[in-house]
Each structure stands twice: as C-alpha cells, then as structure tokens.
C-alpha cells in the first residue's frame, strides 16, 4: 500500500517521527509479579468475541512471558463508553475507576487529553516502530499540544458503497443506467431520480409512489469529505485554533446533491441504519462504513414475502471533478496516565494486537482495516486467512479487498481535533438531515393532495430557501464551535 493514508497537513512525517521516537528499551515488567490491565471498549457480538479471543491468546502467550494480564469489558455503545470515561474523570459518585486502556475517537480523546489524563505513548515507541504504521493513522493520534502521540491506532475504517445487485439489474436493463454512473455524487443523484421515476411508472394508477434508491450513514462525513473533495477543509485547525470554512458555492453543491434528492424521495433514510433500509426494500444502495458490510442483508423482507439478494461492493462516490478523498475513521485506543509499569504494559499489548496477523484476524470479523502498512493488502489478508484457517464472511472479505485495491488512488482524511469538535460534528450530522426529513413530510402531503413533484417541492428549491438554510447552518455551526 504505497500511498495508503497519505496525510493531509504541513508537518513532515520524518520530523514527527524524530520528535516521537521514545526509548522503549528497558522493560519495567516482572513476569513473577504480573501487572493487570483493564480495557474498556464498545465492541459487541462477533466483534467482542473476536477481541476477547485475541486477549485470551495474548494472556496465554506474550502476556504470560512478560508479566501482563489483560481483561476486556464492553461498555455497550460508543456513547455509553464515552459517558463512563467522563464519569470516571470527573470523579462522579458511583463511577468506575479509569481503565488502563479504552477505545476512543479523536474528539473524546482530545477532551481527556485536555484534562491531562492520557499517557504519552511516544515515550514507549521507537522511530522504527512508529514507521511501520500507516502515516495518517499516526498523525491522527498526535493530539497533544507538543505533537506527541496519544491515540494508538488499532483498527480503522473508511466508507464504501454497497448495492442490491439483484434489484439493480432489471432497473439498469430497463433504463440504461450503469455502474459507472455511481462513481460520482451527481451520478448517484441522477440515477436515484431515474429509479424513482421508473418505480413510479410501475403503478400508473397510483401517481407519486416512486421509491428511493440511495441513502447514506454519517451525514457529517458527507460534509467533511465532500467539502474536502471540492478543495475546502471545513474544519481547519492550526496550533489548536479552529477556522470554519463554509463557502457558499461549495455548500450549495452539497445541498443540491443531498437535500433536494431527499425531499423529492430519490434518497431516503428510514431505519436506524441504511443497511436496514436495504433489508426492507426501501433502498437499493447506500454509503456507509466498511464495518457495516457484515450487516448488508442477504434478503429483502417485505410485509408478505421475502426474497434473496446478491450484493456488490464499490468505492464511495466522489463529487464530479473533485479530488479522491475518502474518510479515515474508527476509534483507536488510548492509555490512561498512571505509572511506567502500567503504561509500558499497555503499549506492549497494543503493539501485539496490531501485529499484521492479529489485526487482520480482528478485521476479518469486524470489517475494520488493519493499521500496519504491511498488513494492508489483499495478498496479506488471504495469507492470514489460509494460515489461520479463518472463516470469513464473503461480504467482509470483498469489502476489505475492494478498499485494498483502490487505496493507492485515495487520500484518507480526518480533521484535526479541536475544542467543541463533537458539538460541531453534530451540526453537520443533523442540521440538514433533520430539515430534509421534515420538509419531505410536507412534500408527501402535497403529493397526496394531487400536486405534481414540481409543485410540491417548489417552495424548497428556490435561491431564497437555500440562503435561509445556509444562514441558519452557519450560525448553528459557529455556535456549536464556540466561535
């Protein structure tokens, strides 16, 4: 993966590694007096089972040799985990003691770092060790004011498009649309309109009952990555200071290719996740995390019947004429500031967990991308599967190999952390999506009264309507970011 995870920023990797290279030479551990580590995470189901199996293997091998015993605990959801961490830091009555290691996204880790509660991982990693990891993953974890590492990359993801191939084929044959059309955001919107009109025409006696074609999880990613593709870094952070970049024309393109298809019913969002909407037959395609591949349904379940479907994995669409940016996401692990023995042991476990074979074993179940450069290839994946005798779901395998094949042509991006980052991201996630959902209800009521699509949507697609949203969006974003 020669170009995987190219970092967007001005600090050279060589300079960073020089500043981060820790000693990590002398072990403070004593196998006769093992140190016990607690890990909090948000894995559930098969992901938790895979993590627990790896922890058990570590304890029986390297952990026993070095004097480290690890215990993992799922805190439920990401939000449950974040709440538990905040309660521990604040000393809330009844809160559990801070764990030695916990899963964390950058925004939460930044908050904990500001409280002075994270260990400096640079003290325990050499320049050579750091150089084995995908450059941008290390860069994302350097959230300390002095540029040192606080978030250990353990498993990452990006976004893909998944398609109900079974129902796509008759639609494509009838209308002439092609998979090539789905490579751009604009092409997806045009295809979604064609699908709505085609399905509407199936019941000529019931006008306005066309079906949505596409949806997306994580609307915030649509804003952050969409703007980046158009040459704008919406959250620009330098020396901890945030600059909000919200140029009107670029945001208009995002509005036109999300809000308008949503209110017209070409796009949709009905269940908790878009994979749920594919399962109920309400969507044919969606953009979501690589880790969502395992949830893509094997069949469509209607009220009275069901039928099996085949799937297709594609790279996420990019704005026409835009640069091929893709989101870099996924929580890493952070180490609580404590003492040398616990911090050293924590890093030793994380280094073992992220070794290519171990990390790929976890990725085969979870759909997460491995974090070492050497592990990011279809060849390495297949080698581990064969050597370990692993049983891997075809969807997860296809998802990972699709990304591995395309990664050299992508630039992974995640914005730097900043104060109030979580609040600002929530504006991106909900502001336009909630408005689109509310306005779609009004459009549906107008359609039910016999109005045409043009008549029903006319009040929402004017320049005045866009300007009103743009002004409210900018205000909400500024307020959330504390500007």
RAHUKA-V179503 format. One record per residue. N is the residue number from 1. PHI is phi in radians with two decimals (999 if undefined). PSI is psi in whole degrees, 0 to 359 (999 if undefined). BURIAL is 1 if it has 24 or more other C-alpha atoms within 12 Angstrom, else 0. Layout:
N:PHI:PSI:BURIAL + N:PHI:PSI:BURIAL
This chain:
1:999:78:1 + 2:-1.11:326:0 + 3:-2.05:10:0 + 4:-0.99:133:1 + 5:1.14:39:1 + 6:-0.98:132:1 + 7:-1.52:135:1 + 8:-1.63:109:1 + 9:3.00:177:0 + 10:-1.84:350:0 + 11:-1.59:128:0 + 12:-1.23:146:0 + 13:-1.11:321:1 + 14:-1.04:316:0 + 15:-1.13:321:0 + 16:-1.12:313:1 + 17:-1.08:324:1 + 18:-1.06:321:0 + 19:-1.35:336:1 + 20:-1.61:339:1 + 21:-1.00:114:1 + 22:-1.68:180:1 + 23:-1.38:291:0 + 24:1.04:23:1 + 25:-1.63:318:0 + 26:-1.79:125:0 + 27:-1.48:130:0 + 28:-1.54:7:0 + 29:-1.53:154:1 + 30:-2.32:110:0 + 31:-0.98:335:0 + 32:-1.36:345:0 + 33:-2.37:72:0 + 34:-1.11:148:0 + 35:-1.67:138:1 + 36:-1.76:131:1 + 37:-2.04:139:1 + 38:-1.90:131:1 + 39:-2.08:125:1 + 40:-1.78:136:1 + 41:-2.54:180:1 + 42:-2.07:16:1 + 43:-1.24:144:1 + 44:-2.43:163:0 + 45:1.04:227:0 + 46:-1.14:329:0 + 47:-1.14:316:1 + 48:-1.13:320:1 + 49:-1.08:318:0 + 50:-1.15:318:1 + 51:-1.13:315:1 + 52:-1.08:322:1 + 53:-1.13:320:0 + 54:-1.19:320:1 + 55:-1.07:316:1 + 56:-1.07:318:0 + 57:-1.13:319:0 + 58:-1.05:313:1 + 59:-1.05:325:1 + 60:-1.46:346:0 + 61:-2.08:265:0 + 62:-1.06:319:1 + 63:-1.05:317:1 + 64:-1.14:321:1 + 65:-1.15:322:0 + 66:-1.64:340:1 + 67:1.62:47:1 + 68:-2.29:131:1 + 69:-2.20:123:1 + 70:-1.91:137:1 + 71:-2.20:125:1 + 72:-1.81:143:1 + 73:-2.38:125:1 + 74:-1.41:133:1 + 75:-1.68:7:1 + 76:1.74:248:0 + 77:-1.68:173:0 + 78:-1.04:315:0 + 79:-1.14:324:0 + 80:-1.11:318:0 + 81:-1.12:315:1 + 82:-1.09:320:1 + 83:-1.13:319:1 + 84:-1.12:321:1 + 85:-1.15:314:1 + 86:-1.10:321:1 + 87:-1.12:321:0 + 88:-1.15:315:0 + 89:-1.09:320:1 + 90:-1.42:353:0 + 91:1.25:31:0 + 92:-1.06:140:0 + 93:-1.03:129:0 + 94:1.55:353:0 + 95:-1.29:148:0 + 96:-1.28:158:0 + 97:-1.14:146:0 + 98:-0.96:134:1 + 99:-1.28:165:1 + 100:-1.25:325:1 + 101:-2.39:142:1 + 102:-2.60:150:1 + 103:-1.18:141:1 + 104:-2.76:137:1 + 105:-1.40:163:1 + 106:-1.04:319:1 + 107:-1.10:317:1 + 108:-1.19:318:1 + 109:-1.05:323:1 + 110:-1.09:319:1 + 111:-1.08:315:1 + 112:-1.19:323:1 + 113:-1.10:319:1 + 114:-1.08:334:0 + 115:-1.47:359:0 + 116:1.28:28:0 + 117:-1.87:6:1 + 118:-1.90:143:1 + 119:-1.31:150:1 + 120:-1.47:104:1 + 121:-1.25:342:1 + 122:-1.08:335:1 + 123:-1.21:345:1 + 124:-2.08:8:1 + 125:-2.27:134:1 + 126:-1.45:167:1 + 127:-1.03:319:1 + 128:-1.12:318:0 + 129:-1.13:314:1 + 130:-1.07:324:1 + 131:-1.18:345:1 + 132:-1.35:339:1 + 133:-1.53:152:1 + 134:-0.95:128:1 + 135:-0.91:311:1 + 136:-1.20:336:1 + 137:-1.22:320:1 + 138:-1.16:316:1 + 139:-1.01:319:1 + 140:-1.08:328:1 + 141:-1.45:355:1 + 142:-1.54:72:1 + 143:-1.73:356:1 + 144:-1.25:155:1 + 145:-1.04:329:0 + 146:-1.60:7:0 + 147:1.44:8:1 + 148:-1.46:165:1 + 149:-1.42:133:1 + 150:-2.16:333:1 + 151:-1.93:119:1 + 152:-1.50:120:1 + 153:-1.20:126:1 + 154:-2.13:325:1 + 155:-2.82:131:1 + 156:-2.16:168:1 + 157:-2.57:166:1 + 158:-2.40:194:1 + 159:-1.92:148:1 + 160:-2.32:168:1 + 161:-1.89:134:1 + 162:-2.07:141:1 + 163:-2.28:136:1 + 164:-1.31:94:1 + 165:-1.13:325:1 + 166:-1.06:313:0 + 167:-1.49:342:1 + 168:-1.18:318:1 + 169:-1.05:312:0 + 170:-1.15:325:0 + 171:-1.12:315:1 + 172:-1.13:320:1 + 173:-1.13:325:0 + 174:-1.39:331:0 + 175:-1.98:345:0 + 176:1.49:7:0 + 177:-1.25:159:1 + 178:-2.39:166:1 + 179:-1.09:332:1 + 180:-1.04:327:0 + 181:-1.14:337:0 + 182:-1.54:7:1 + 183:-1.44:342:1 + 184:-2.08:154:1 + 185:-1.06:316:1 + 186:-1.12:323:1 + 187:-1.15:323:1 + 188:-1.11:317:1 + 189:-1.10:317:1 + 190:-1.16:320:1 + 191:-1.14:321:1 + 192:-1.11:321:1 + 193:-1.12:317:1 + 194:-1.09:321:1 + 195:-1.19:318:1 + 196:-1.02:312:1 + 197:-1.18:324:1 + 198:-1.18:315:1 + 199:-1.23:327:1 + 200:-1.09:322:0 + 201:-1.24:344:0 + 202:-1.16:337:0 + 203:-2.22:76:0 + 204:-1.06:338:0 + 205:-1.44:353:0 + 206:-2.20:88:0 + 207:-1.21:150:0 + 208:1.30:23:1 + 209:-1.94:29:1 + 210:-1.10:161:1 + 211:-1.93:150:1 + 212:-1.27:148:1 + 213:-1.77:322:1 + 214:-2.41:151:1 + 215:-2.61:173:1 + 216:-2.49:143:1 + 217:-1.44:161:1 + 218:0.93:73:1 + 219:-1.11:333:1 + 220:-1.04:323:1 + 221:-1.14:325:1 + 222:-1.04:318:1 + 223:-1.21:307:1 + 224:-1.13:311:1 + 225:-1.37:323:1 + 226:-1.06:315:1 + 227:-1.14:322:1 + 228:-1.10:320:1 + 229:-1.08:329:1 + 230:-1.57:7:1 + 231:1.61:17:0 + 232:-2.21:125:1 + 233:-1.61:104:1 + 234:-1.14:322:1 + 235:-1.93:96:1 + 236:-1.74:119:1 + 237:-2.11:123:0 + 238:-2.31:125:0 + 239:0.94:38:0 + 240:1.39:357:0 + 241:-1.75:133:0 + 242:-1.65:135:1 + 243:-2.06:124:1 + 244:-1.56:124:1 + 245:-1.93:110:0 + 246:-2.29:58:1 + 247:-1.09:139:0 + 248:-1.12:316:0 + 249:-1.18:320:0 + 250:-1.18:319:1 + 251:-1.16:331:1 + 252:-1.10:321:1 + 253:-1.12:322:1 + 254:-1.16:319:1 + 255:-1.10:314:1 + 256:-1.15:331:1 + 257:-1.84:11:1 + 258:-2.33:302:1 + 259:-1.10:311:1 + 260:-1.12:313:1 + 261:-1.07:330:1 + 262:-1.21:313:1 + 263:-1.23:337:1 + 264:-1.50:353:1 + 265:1.49:9:1 + 266:-1.34:325:1 + 267:-1.86:163:1 + 268:-2.69:162:1 + 269:-2.68:110:1 + 270:-2.14:307:1 + 271:-1.52:192:0 + 272:-1.18:323:0 + 273:-2.35:158:1 + 274:-1.21:335:1 + 275:-1.10:328:1 + 276:-1.10:322:1 + 277:-1.24:329:1 + 278:-1.18:321:1 + 279:-1.10:324:1 + 280:-1.53:2:1 + 281:1.39:11:1 + 282:-1.49:343:1 + 283:-2.41:156:1 + 284:-1.81:335:1 + 285:-2.59:157:1 + 286:-2.71:160:1 + 287:-1.86:127:1 + 288:-2.72:182:1 + 289:-1.18:151:1 + 290:-1.00:329:1 + 291:-1.25:351:1 + 292:-1.51:352:1 + 293:-0.99:321:1 + 294:-1.13:341:1 + 295:-1.64:356:1 + 296:-1.11:129:1 + 297:-1.22:154:1 + 298:-1.54:347:1 + 299:-2.66:158:1 + 300:-1.67:131:1 + 301:-1.99:108:0 + 302:-1.66:179:0 + 303:-1.04:317:0 + 304:-1.93:351:0 + 305:-2.70:175:0 + 306:-2.62:160:0 + 307:-2.68:148:0 + 308:-1.28:150:0 + 309:-2.32:152:1 + 310:-1.74:162:1 + 311:-2.14:166:1 + 312:-2.47:137:1 + 313:-1.85:130:1 + 314:-2.34:160:1 + 315:-1.21:153:1 + 316:-1.14:143:1 + 317:-1.17:154:1 + 318:-2.14:148:1 + 319:-1.03:139:1 + 320:-0.99:126:0 + 321:1.40:0:0 + 322:-1.52:169:1 + 323:-1.45:147:0 + 324:-1.37:65:1 + 325:-1.48:145:1 + 326:-2.35:150:1 + 327:-1.23:142:1 + 328:-1.89:118:1 + 329:-2.55:177:1 + 330:1.98:135:1 + 331:-1.26:148:1 + 332:-1.83:195:1 + 333:-2.05:139:1 + 334:-2.05:156:1 + 335:-1.99:128:1 + 336:-1.21:141:1 + 337:-1.19:125:1 + 338:-2.57:261:0 + 339:-2.36:168:0 + 340:-1.03:320:1 + 341:-1.10:312:1 + 342:-1.22:320:1 + 343:-1.17:316:1 + 344:-1.07:313:1 + 345:-1.08:320:1 + 346:-1.07:315:1 + 347:-1.16:323:1 + 348:-1.06:318:1 + 349:-1.13:316:1 + 350:-1.16:324:1 + 351:-1.12:319:1 + 352:-1.14:316:1 + 353:-1.07:328:1 + 354:-1.67:4:1 + 355:-1.02:147:1 + 356:-0.87:309:1 + 357:-1.12:317:1 + 358:-1.21:315:1 + 359:-1.13:321:1 + 360:-1.23:328:1 + 361:-1.07:319:1 + 362:-1.19:318:1 + 363:-1.13:329:1 + 364:-1.08:331:1 + 365:-1.62:319:1 + 366:-1.57:338:1 + 367:1.45:8:1 + 368:-1.46:152:1 + 369:-1.46:142:1 + 370:-1.23:163:1 + 371:-1.87:346:1 + 372:-1.45:144:1 + 373:-1.00:317:1 + 374:-1.18:341:1 + 375:-1.56:348:1 + 376:-1.58:70:1 + 377:-2.71:150:1 + 378:-1.11:325:1 + 379:-1.11:316:0 + 380:-1.16:320:1 + 381:-1.03:309:1 + 382:-1.15:327:1 + 383:-1.10:315:0 + 384:-1.15:319:1 + 385:-1.04:316:1 + 386:-1.21:313:0 + 387:-1.16:325:0 + 388:-1.60:353:0 + 389:1.10:40:0 + 390:-1.41:148:0 + 391:-1.81:114:0 + 392:-2.05:131:1 + 393:-1.07:132:0 + 394:-0.94:323:1 + 395:-1.11:317:1 + 396:-1.16:318:1 + 397:-1.08:314:1 + 398:-1.14:324:1 + 399:-1.12:311:1 + 400:-1.11:315:1 + 401:-1.21:329:1 + 402:-1.07:315:1 + 403:-1.18:318:1 + 404:-1.01:319:1 + 405:-1.17:324:0 + 406:-1.66:351:1 + 407:-1.09:327:1 + 408:-1.09:335:0 + 409:-1.65:359:0 + 410:-1.87:153:1 + 411:-2.01:114:1 + 412:-1.31:141:1 + 413:-2.49:139:1 + 414:-2.51:141:1 + 415:-1.26:154:1 + 416:-1.22:156:1 + 417:-1.31:151:1 + 418:-2.72:161:1 + 419:-1.05:135:1 + 420:1.20:21:1 + 421:-1.07:320:1 + 422:-1.10:318:1 + 423:-1.16:320:1 + 424:-1.14:320:1 + 425:-1.13:325:1 + 426:-1.10:327:1 + 427:-1.11:316:1 + 428:-1.11:323:1 + 429:-1.25:321:1 + 430:-2.00:335:1 + 431:-0.98:301:1 + 432:-1.35:324:1 + 433:-1.10:316:1 + 434:-1.16:321:0 + 435:-1.12:318:1 + 436:-1.09:318:1 + 437:-1.12:317:1 + 438:-1.17:317:0 + 439:-1.25:331:1 + 440:-1.10:323:1 + 441:-1.07:318:0 + 442:-1.13:319:1 + 443:-1.12:317:1 + 444:-1.07:322:1 + 445:-1.14:321:0 + 446:-1.17:320:0 + 447:-1.11:321:1 + 448:-1.15:336:0 + 449:-1.50:2:0 + 450:1.73:5:0 + 451:-1.32:153:0 + 452:-1.33:168:0 + 453:-1.04:318:1 + 454:-1.09:317:0 + 455:-1.17:318:0 + 456:-1.18:326:1 + 457:-1.71:353:1 + 458:-0.89:317:0 + 459:-1.18:344:0 + 460:-1.79:352:1 + 461:-2.00:14:1 + 462:-1.45:167:0 + 463:-1.09:324:0 + 464:-1.14:321:0 + 465:-1.14:318:0 + 466:-1.11:314:1 + 467:-1.06:320:0 + 468:-1.11:316:0 + 469:-1.15:316:1 + 470:-1.00:314:1 + 471:-1.11:317:0 + 472:-1.21:324:0 + 473:-1.12:313:1 + 474:-1.08:320:1 + 475:-1.13:315:0 + 476:-1.09:320:1 + 477:-1.19:318:1 + 478:-1.13:317:1 + 479:-1.10:317:0 + 480:-1.17:324:0 + 481:-1.45:356:1 + 482:1.28:30:0 + 483:-1.53:999:0
